[in-house]
Amino acid sequence: MHVPPFSLEKQLSEIGQELDSAVLEVIQSGYYIGGEVVNKFEKSFAKNIGVKNVIGCNSGTDALILALRALEIGSGDEVILPSFSFFATAEAISNVGAKPVFIDVDPQNYLLDLNLIEEAVTSSTKAILPVHLFGCPVDMSAVLSLAREYGLRVIEDCAQAVGSAWDGKAVGSIGDIGCFSFFPTKNLGAAGDAGAVATNDSELAQKIRELAIHGMPRRYFHTRLGYNSRLDAVQAAILNVKLTFLPKWINKRQEIASRYFDLLQDLSEINLPLNLDLKENIHSWNQFVIRVESSSNKSEIVREKVISSLENIYADLPNSFSRDFLKTKLYEQGVNTIIYYPIPIHLQPAYKQLGYQIGSLPITERLCSEVLSLPIFPELNLKQQEYVVYTIRKLLES
């Protein structure tokens, strides 16, 4: 049996006709940039997450850049964020001229360690950028409390967390600004790059809207240097169709995650992710990430390889049971898994100038050698999931 980490095949067979009709309508209209289709999505998504303003843009990365620019964060400023995230979270900060200040994560939920934020605050700190990684919401009550104490802005990275909530509020609606990605593999995915910025602050929303269109409040009148970062009408049309199915898809992801917990909880060789059990806190399960613990010696080998080479960094690990052994053997049996993320951002060559060393963020570095994302998507059927679990058990017994 072949089990992919993600697949759109069945989804397209179920809603393909609706998508075809929506896209064809845009093409026949001749109106491909902006317009009513984009307006409809922005209003629908704003209602979905409970904010006053949503501005569509080109990508989740652009959403972060637009948010930072709107908050006037730039040269000489610092932004606190986790290193355990996709590179774009930090890249956006650097691209506006600010400095990313990386802190470690909580080993239980893989999210920003709230106990480390305060000691990272300096006179140059302007914002906290929590990442709702894998669909698990950060404790936004604690983040907002710290932000208020130190007069900091809060930008939520919700790239993997459409459908997640903290204390009854959708992620992206809690901080000053929420940033979303609609990359095809996300819970709500377009047919290419797409993103959105959300805020309850109408003044910030206007700045973001202008920045996304060359700093232009009206045609050929430019108040600031901006970007060409618009959500095109074809992607908006696709998102309009898919948004109506989002609650159903989130429920399916939660069912699949619950089944993984039931089927894998007795295995001592792997650690399961944190399972939120409060109704007000919703995990949308963009990824289901297990950990296969390494010995401290193996972790050190991995860290050394991160520094020395970006290719095949795990190839020479000892042949005992490890995350990479499990990944390889699962692949041989037709089960495709993904590593999010093999190299922590603070140890990437692009950030060498910041001076982080091996061991600077030990939890993050260890996670990068141990995490493995199992297949999870709404259309994953029971037979496929049971095969994934059967194969893992078989490998553990051998």
N, C-alpha and C positions, 0 to 999 in steps of 0.2 A: 504494500500500500504506500502511496505517496501522500504526505501531509505537508502542505506549504505553511509558512509562518503567517501568511496573509493571502487572501484571494478575493477578487471581485467577480469571478466568473458566475457564481450563483446569484449574487446581488444583481448583476446586469441582466441575467435571465428573468429575474422577477420584476425589475422596474425599468428595463431597457426601453420599452415602448414609451413610457412617460418621459424618459430622458431624451429619446430621439425627437419627440414632439416638441419638447421645450427648447432644445437646441435648434431645431429646424425653424421654429417660430422666430428666434433671434436672428438667424441667418437671413431669413426672408424679409425681416424688418429693415435690414440695412443699418441698424443702430447697434454697433458693437462695443462702444465705450460709454459707460454710464447709462443713463436712461432709466425707464420705469422698472425694468427687470432688476437692476442693481438696487434701486431704491426699495423695491419690495423685499429683497433679501435683507438689506440693512435693517429695515423696520421689523421684519419677522424674527431675525436673530436677536435684535435688541429686546423684543418681547419675550423671547425664549429664555434669555439669561437674566432678564429683569433690570436692564439699564435704560437710560434715556437716549443714549447716542451710540451708534455703531457706524464705523467708517470702513468700508471695504478697501483692501489694498492688495498688492501683488503677492505677498508672502508673509509667513510668520516672522521671518527675519526683518522684513521691512516694517512690520507692525511694531517690533521692538525699537527700531531706529526712530520711527515717527513718534513713539511715546517718549523716548528720551529727549528728542529735539523739542517736542511740545512742552516738556518740563524744564527746558533750557539747561539741560545737563550737558556739559562739554569739557573743554580743556581745563585741567586742574581739579576736576571733580572726581569723586570715587563712588562706586556703586558696589554694594555687598551682594554676593551671589554664591551659589554652590558651584563647585568644580565638576560635580557629577551631573552632567547635562550634555545636551548637544552643543557643539562648538558655537553655534549662532548666538546662544544666550550671551556669551562673553564678547563675541565678535561685534555684535551691535553696539555694545558699550565702547569698545575700542574705536569703532568707525565714527562715533560722534566726538572722539577726542578725549573721552573720559578714561579712567583707570578701573578695570575690574579688580575687586578685592575678594579673593576666593576664601571660603571657609568650608570646613568639613561638614559631613552629613550625619544624620542619625542612622545607625546601623539597622534599626528596626524598620524604618519606613523609607530609607534612602533619600530623604528630603533634608533641606537646610536645617542644620542643628541650631535650634532656637537659642540654646544656651551659649552659643559662640558669637551671636550677632553683636551683643553689646561691647565685647572687648575688641571688635573689629571697627567700631565707630571712631572716626577721627574728625577733626575740624573740617576736613575736605569731603566727608561723606554727605552725599545728597539724596541717596535712595537705597532701598532694599529691593532686590529682585528675586522673590521666591519663585521656584519652579515646581509646578504641580506635576511631578514626574510620573510617567506611566499611567496617569489618570488618578493618582492618589493626591487628595488635596492637602496642602500645607495648613497648619493651624494658623488661620488668618487672624484669629482673635489675639493671639500672642504677638504676631508680626505687627498688627496695627497698634497694639499697646506700646511696643518698643518704638515704632515710627513716631507716634505722637509725643513720646517722652523726649525724643531727640530732634524733633522737627524735620523728619525725613519723609520723602515721598515713597509710595509703594507701587511698583509695576509688577503685575502678575504675568508670569509666562505660562500661558494655558495651552501651549501648542499640542500637548498630548492629553488634554483634560476637558474637551467639550463634553458636557453632561455630568461633570463632577460638581460637588457642592460642599461647602463648609458651614456648619451651623445653620442650615436651611437656606443659604444663599449660594447661587451659582458662582463658581470661580470666574474671575474676570469682572465681576460686579462689586467686588469687596474693596479692593485697593483704589488708588487714584485712577489707574488705567489697567485694563486687561488686554493682553495680546494673544491672538489666536492664529493657528495655522490650519489650512484646509488641504494640506498635502494629501495625495490620494490614499495613503495608508492610515490616515487619522480616522477617529470615530465618525467625523463628518468630513468627507473627502471630496475634493473637486476632481476634475480630469486634467490636472496640471497644478502649477503653483497658484496659490490663492491664500489670502489672510484677511484679518480684520482687527480693528482696534475698538475697544469698548470703554466708555466712561460716562459717569453721571454729571460731569462738569461740562456744561455747554460751551464755555469759553475755551477749554482745552480741546473739545471736539472740533470747534471751528478752526483752531490752529492746526490740528492734525489733518483736517480736510484740505486746508490750503497747502500744507507741506506736501501732501500726497500728489498735488497737481502743480508742481513747479512754484510753490509759494504764491499761488494765484487766487485771490479772493473773487476776482471777476476777470473776464477774458482780457488777456494782454496787459494786465496790471499786476505787478509782482511786488509783494511787500517783504519777502524774504527768499533766501535760496532754498529750494525744495527738491523734490524728486519726481520722477515719472513712476508712480506706484499706485496704479489704479486696478481695481477688480474689474475684469472685463465682463461683458454681458453674458457671454457663453458660460463662463464659470459660475456666474451668479444664477443663471437659469438652472444649471445642474444642482447647485446648492439649494435652490428653492424647492426642488423636487425631493432631494434627500433629507432636508430638514424635517419634513413631515414624518419620516421613518425613524428619526433619531431616537425617540423614546423606546421604540421596539428594539432597535439595535443595541442600545445600552442595556436593556433588560436581558437580552440574549448573552451579551458579554458577561454580565453578572452571574447568570446561570452557569455559564461555562467555567468561570472562576470558582464558583461555589463547588462545582463538581470536581475540579482539580484539587481543591482542599480536601474534599471527602476521600478522593482516591489516592492522594499522596501523603496525607498527614502522618501515616505510621512509618514513613521512611526516614530514618535517622541520618542518612547520608546527605540529605538535601534540606535546606531551610526554605520554608514557604514565605511569601510576602506578607506584610501586615494586612489583616482583614478587618476593615472597619465594620463595627457592629451597631453603630448609632444611625438611626434613620435620617437625622439631620446632616450627617456627613456621608456624602455619596462618592464612592470610588467607581470610575467609569471604565476601568480595565482596558486602557489602550494597549497595555502589555501585561502579561502575567510572567513575572520575573522570579525565578528561583535562584538560590545561591548554593553552590557546591564549595564548601569551605576548603581552603588550601592550608597547608602547614605554613608556618612563618617563613621557612626556608624557601618554599615555592613562591610565596608572595614577593620575596626579595629578588628571586630570579626574574619574575615578571617585571618588577619595577626597573631592574637593570636593563631588560630588553626594551622597555618603553623608551628609555633614553638612547640606547645604542642603535635601534633600528625600528622602522615603522612597518616593515614587511615580515610576515610570518613570525611575529614576536613571541608566539607561544610554541613554536615548532619543536623546541628542544627541551620541553619540560619533562621531568621524569615520568615514566610510563605507568605510574600508579593512578588510582582513580582521581580525576580532577574535572573541573568544568570543561576544559578543552578536550579531554578524553571522552567525556559524555557527549559533547557536541559532535565530535567526529564519528563516534559509533552510532549515534542517532541518525546522522546523515546517511551512513552506510545502510541503514534499515529503512530509509525513505522519509524520515522525520526531519524537516528543516527547521532549525532554530536560529536565533539572531542574538548577537552580543551587543547590548546597549549598556555601557560603552567600553571598548577595550582599552582606551587611553584617556586618562583624566585630562581635563582642559589645562590645568595648571602645569602639567608636564609636557604639553605640546610644544614642539620647536618654535611655533609662532609666538609663544609667550616666554621664551627663554630669558628675555630682558627683564622680566619681573622678578627673577631671582629665586623662584620656588625650587626646592631641592627634593630629592627622594625622601619620603618620610614627613614632608611638610603637612600633608593631609592624609594620615594613615588609613582612616576608614574608607575614604574615597579610593585610595590606591588599592586597597584590598578588594573592595567591591569590583573594581575593574578586572580583577583576576578571577572573580568567582561568579558573577551574575550571568544568567542565561534565560532568554525569553522563549517560552514555549508557545506553540501555535495558539492564537486566539483571535477570532473574528466571528461576527454574528452567524455566518453560514457554516462554521465548523460543526460537523454533525457528530452524533454520539459515537458512531463507529470509529470515526477518525480520532476523536479524543481518547477513546478507550485504547486504541492502538498506540497512541503516544505514551499513555501510562503503562501499558503492557510492555512496551519496548524499554522504557526506563527501568521497570522492575526486573526485566530479563537481564539487562546489562549489570544491574546491581548484584544479581545472584551469581553472575558468571565470574 
